Amino acid sequence: MTITFAQIKPLILTIAIVLGCAAQSDAQPRLRVHTATEAAPLSLAPATRAMDAQTVRIEVSGAWRVIRSNGVPTHPVGVFPNSGNPNRLSGQSHVFHVPLTPQVVAATPLARGAAFGVAVNGVPFDPNAAEFWQGQPRSGWDYAALGGAVSLGLDANFGHVQATGAYHYHGLPIGLMQELGWTRMGPSPLLGYAADGFPIYALTAEVDGVVQPMTSSYQLRRGERPGGDAPGGNFDGAFHQDYAYVAGAGTLDACNGTFVTNDAYPDGTYAYVLTQGYPVVPRCLMGVAGRGFAKR
């Protein structure tokens, strides 16, 4: 029996469509569907895995500070994959460009999937989690990475691994802070650079010549979420939208920033400070972002 092309053409088209859908699925992993509405204490995986083969180089090139790294920290990390994170840590080819002389312009929210900045060890700071109410980004309700409602498999450095194998911080990079000798009695050492070029510190800073604890100006909203097509329950920190900025409630502005002075910036500079309370890692920038921080 002879089979003509006309007879098998529908089958070829069907196979092509299936393979095309599979390729799209691989390129754009399906979001997990969550219905949790209550915050919960974090269960952090111990940072017991020693790392090696780290590469990081920071240099000045024209108007840019360029950070190149493989994204592997020198401090120990958690074991990945784990029960909350199915991804395996692997070296990357990060190249970040941040302005050498940043300027304050206006508060601009981070684009979805964009990193806030990069640590001096070449590991990105990424405050957002790609976890949404009922798996719908358009719902307007995204889960707080540190809210505990959704398990992300974070380790003791508040870091975990993306599907690409990239390790990144969602909160205070404890291992890095220990390496740098951070102490509450002194101004924070430089932890990294935000995408707009301003420095990043943690918990303390030197303001007007005095070392001070830095605190967030965000507070939990009062009352209950709307319910219906939106999550219900009390505003308890499960979602980013559970919080509101209250000017003057803390020492920092809406982007967790303030004006600081220290040995590196004797004339002062705007800077971001990671805090104990929400948002911990800022979710907006006061300047213009450089290159390498957009979703990859």
C-alpha positions as CSV (number, residue, x, y, z in Angstrom):
1,M,0.0,0.0,0.0
2,T,1.3,3.4,-1.0
3,I,1.0,6.2,1.6
4,T,0.8,9.7,0.1
5,F,2.0,12.9,1.6
6,A,-1.5,14.2,1.7
7,Q,-2.4,11.3,4.0
8,I,0.3,11.9,6.5
9,K,0.3,15.7,6.4
10,P,-2.3,16.0,9.2
11,L,-0.2,13.7,11.4
12,I,3.0,15.8,10.7
13,L,1.1,19.0,11.6
14,T,-0.2,17.4,14.8
15,I,3.3,16.3,15.8
16,A,4.7,19.8,15.0
17,I,2.0,21.5,17.2
18,V,2.7,19.1,20.1
19,L,6.4,19.6,19.9
20,G,5.9,23.4,19.6
21,C,3.7,23.4,22.7
22,A,6.3,21.3,24.6
23,A,9.1,23.8,23.6
24,Q,7.0,26.7,24.8
25,S,6.3,24.9,28.0
26,D,10.0,24.3,28.6
27,A,10.8,28.0,27.8
28,Q,8.0,29.3,30.1
29,P,7.4,26.9,33.0
30,R,3.9,26.8,34.3
31,L,3.3,28.8,37.4
32,R,2.3,26.8,40.5
33,V,-1.3,27.3,41.7
34,H,-1.6,28.3,45.3
35,T,-4.7,29.1,47.5
36,A,-2.9,29.6,50.8
37,T,-4.0,32.8,52.6
38,E,-2.1,32.6,55.9
39,A,1.5,33.6,56.7
40,A,3.6,31.0,58.5
41,P,7.0,30.9,60.2
42,L,9.8,30.1,57.8
43,S,11.6,26.8,57.9
44,L,15.1,27.5,56.6
45,A,17.3,24.7,55.3
46,P,20.7,24.6,57.2
47,A,23.5,26.2,55.2
48,T,25.9,23.2,55.4
49,R,27.1,22.7,51.8
50,A,30.5,24.2,51.3
51,M,31.1,26.0,48.0
52,D,34.1,26.4,45.8
53,A,35.1,27.6,42.3
54,Q,33.7,31.0,42.9
55,T,34.6,33.7,40.4
56,V,33.8,37.4,40.7
57,R,35.4,40.5,39.3
58,I,34.4,44.1,39.8
59,E,35.9,46.8,37.6
60,V,35.2,50.3,36.3
61,S,34.7,50.7,32.6
62,G,33.8,54.2,31.5
63,A,30.6,55.3,33.2
64,W,29.9,51.8,34.5
65,R,30.8,49.6,37.4
66,V,30.9,46.1,35.9
67,I,30.4,43.0,38.0
68,R,31.1,39.7,36.4
69,S,30.6,36.4,38.3
70,N,29.4,32.8,38.2
71,G,27.0,33.5,41.0
72,V,28.5,31.0,43.3
73,P,29.0,32.4,46.9
74,T,32.0,31.5,49.1
75,H,29.8,31.0,52.2
76,P,28.0,27.6,52.7
77,V,24.6,27.2,51.3
78,G,21.7,24.8,51.7
79,V,21.3,21.5,50.0
80,F,19.5,21.9,46.6
81,P,17.3,20.4,45.4
82,N,15.2,20.2,48.6
83,S,11.6,19.7,49.5
84,G,10.6,23.3,48.7
85,N,13.0,23.9,45.8
86,P,13.5,21.4,43.0
87,N,16.4,23.1,41.4
88,R,20.1,22.3,41.4
89,L,22.7,25.1,42.0
90,S,25.0,25.7,39.0
91,G,27.5,28.3,37.9
92,Q,26.2,31.2,35.8
93,S,27.6,33.8,33.5
94,H,26.4,37.0,35.2
95,V,27.4,40.4,33.8
96,F,25.9,43.4,35.6
97,H,26.5,47.0,34.7
98,V,25.6,49.7,37.3
99,P,26.1,53.4,36.9
100,L,29.3,54.6,38.4
101,T,27.7,58.0,39.4
102,P,24.0,57.2,40.2
103,Q,21.4,59.9,40.4
104,V,18.2,60.0,42.4
105,V,15.3,60.4,40.0
106,A,12.1,58.9,41.4
107,A,10.8,55.7,43.0
108,T,10.2,53.1,40.3
109,P,8.9,49.6,41.2
110,L,11.0,46.7,40.0
111,A,9.9,45.0,36.8
112,R,8.5,41.6,37.3
113,G,11.3,39.1,37.5
114,A,14.0,41.8,37.7
115,A,16.8,41.6,40.3
116,F,17.1,44.5,42.7
117,G,20.9,44.4,42.8
118,V,24.0,42.3,43.1
119,A,26.1,41.4,46.2
120,V,29.9,42.0,46.3
121,N,30.2,38.2,45.9
122,G,28.3,38.3,42.6
123,V,25.1,36.8,43.8
124,P,21.9,38.7,42.8
125,F,19.4,40.1,45.3
126,D,15.9,39.2,44.1
127,P,13.1,40.2,46.5
128,N,10.1,38.9,44.5
129,A,8.9,35.3,44.1
130,A,7.1,34.1,41.0
131,E,4.3,32.8,43.1
132,F,0.8,34.2,42.7
133,W,-2.7,33.7,44.1
134,Q,-4.2,30.8,42.2
135,G,-1.2,30.9,39.9
136,Q,-2.5,34.1,38.2
137,P,0.0,37.1,37.9
138,R,-2.9,39.3,36.9
139,S,-4.7,38.7,40.2
140,G,-2.8,41.5,41.7
141,W,-1.8,39.3,44.7
142,D,1.7,37.9,44.8
143,Y,3.1,35.9,47.7
144,A,5.8,37.4,49.9
145,A,8.9,35.3,49.6
146,L,9.5,35.5,53.3
147,G,5.8,35.3,54.3
148,G,5.9,31.5,54.7
149,A,2.5,30.9,53.1
150,V,4.3,29.2,50.2
151,S,7.4,27.1,50.7
152,L,10.4,28.2,48.6
153,G,13.0,25.9,50.1
154,L,15.0,28.9,51.3
155,D,18.3,28.2,53.1
156,A,19.7,30.0,56.2
157,N,21.0,32.8,53.9
158,F,17.4,33.4,52.8
159,G,18.6,32.2,49.4
160,H,17.5,29.5,47.0
161,V,17.9,28.5,43.3
162,Q,16.0,29.4,40.2
163,A,15.1,26.9,37.5
164,T,18.2,28.1,35.6
165,G,20.4,27.0,38.5
166,A,21.1,30.6,39.6
167,Y,21.4,31.1,43.4
168,H,20.0,34.4,44.7
169,Y,19.0,36.1,47.9
170,H,15.5,36.9,48.9
171,G,16.4,38.3,52.3
172,L,19.4,39.1,54.6
173,P,22.5,37.3,53.2
174,I,23.6,36.0,56.6
175,G,26.6,34.0,55.3
176,L,27.9,37.0,53.4
177,M,27.3,39.4,56.3
178,Q,29.4,37.0,58.5
179,E,32.2,36.9,56.0
180,L,32.3,40.7,55.9
181,G,32.4,41.1,59.6
182,W,29.0,42.8,60.0
183,T,28.2,43.8,63.6
184,R,25.3,45.8,65.2
185,M,27.9,48.0,66.9
186,G,29.2,49.5,63.7
187,P,28.1,50.7,60.3
188,S,27.3,48.0,57.9
189,P,30.0,47.0,55.5
190,L,29.2,47.3,51.8
191,L,27.1,44.3,50.8
192,G,26.6,45.2,47.1
193,Y,25.2,47.6,44.5
194,A,21.6,48.1,43.5
195,A,20.8,48.0,39.8
196,D,20.8,51.8,39.8
197,G,24.4,52.0,41.2
198,F,23.7,53.1,44.8
199,P,25.3,51.0,47.5
200,I,23.5,48.4,49.6
201,Y,24.0,47.9,53.4
202,A,22.2,45.9,56.0
203,L,20.4,46.9,59.3
204,T,22.8,49.7,60.4
205,A,24.2,52.8,58.7
206,E,26.1,55.9,59.6
207,V,23.7,58.9,59.3
208,D,24.8,62.4,60.3
209,G,28.0,60.9,61.8
210,V,26.1,58.5,64.1
211,V,25.7,54.7,63.6
212,Q,22.0,54.0,63.7
213,P,19.8,51.0,63.3
214,M,17.8,51.3,60.1
215,T,14.1,50.3,60.1
216,S,11.5,49.9,57.5
217,S,8.5,52.2,57.1
218,Y,6.2,49.5,55.9
219,Q,3.4,48.2,58.2
220,L,0.8,45.5,57.9
221,R,-2.6,46.8,56.7
222,R,-5.5,46.5,59.1
223,G,-8.5,44.4,58.5
224,E,-9.2,41.7,56.0
225,R,-8.4,41.1,52.4
226,P,-11.4,41.5,50.0
227,G,-12.1,37.8,49.2
228,G,-14.1,36.8,46.2
229,D,-11.7,36.7,43.2
230,A,-9.0,37.9,45.6
231,P,-7.7,36.0,48.7
232,G,-9.6,36.4,51.9
233,G,-8.3,36.3,55.5
234,N,-6.6,38.9,57.6
235,F,-3.7,41.0,56.3
236,D,-0.9,39.0,58.0
237,G,2.1,39.2,55.6
238,A,1.4,36.2,53.3
239,F,1.2,38.6,50.3
240,H,3.2,41.7,49.4
241,Q,-0.1,43.5,49.1
242,D,-0.7,43.0,52.9
243,Y,1.8,45.8,53.6
244,A,1.5,49.6,53.1
245,Y,4.2,52.2,53.2
246,V,3.7,54.7,56.1
247,A,6.0,57.7,55.8
248,G,7.9,58.3,59.0
249,A,7.0,54.9,60.6
250,G,10.6,53.9,60.3
251,T,13.9,55.5,59.4
252,L,13.8,54.6,55.7
253,D,11.9,55.7,52.7
254,A,9.6,53.7,50.4
255,C,12.6,52.1,48.7
256,N,14.2,51.3,52.0
257,G,16.8,54.0,51.4
258,T,18.3,57.0,53.2
259,F,21.3,59.4,52.9
260,V,24.4,58.0,54.6
261,T,28.0,59.0,55.2
262,N,31.0,56.6,55.7
263,D,34.6,56.2,54.8
264,A,33.8,55.2,51.2
265,Y,31.3,58.1,50.8
266,P,32.7,60.9,53.0
267,D,30.4,63.5,51.2
268,G,27.4,61.2,51.6
269,T,25.3,59.2,49.2
270,Y,21.8,57.8,48.9
271,A,21.9,54.2,49.9
272,Y,19.6,51.2,50.4
273,V,19.5,49.3,53.6
274,L,18.3,45.7,54.0
275,T,16.0,45.5,57.0
276,Q,14.7,43.0,59.5
277,G,11.1,43.7,58.7
278,Y,9.3,43.9,55.3
279,P,10.4,44.5,52.6
280,V,13.9,43.4,53.8
281,V,15.2,43.7,50.2
282,P,13.8,46.8,48.5
283,R,11.2,46.4,45.8
284,C,11.8,49.7,44.0
285,L,14.7,51.8,42.8
286,M,15.3,55.6,43.2
287,G,17.6,55.8,40.2
288,V,17.8,54.3,36.7
289,A,18.7,50.6,36.5
290,G,21.8,49.5,34.6
291,R,22.1,46.4,32.5
292,G,21.9,42.7,33.4
293,F,19.1,42.9,36.0
294,A,16.1,42.2,33.8
295,K,14.4,38.8,33.8
296,R,16.6,36.3,31.9
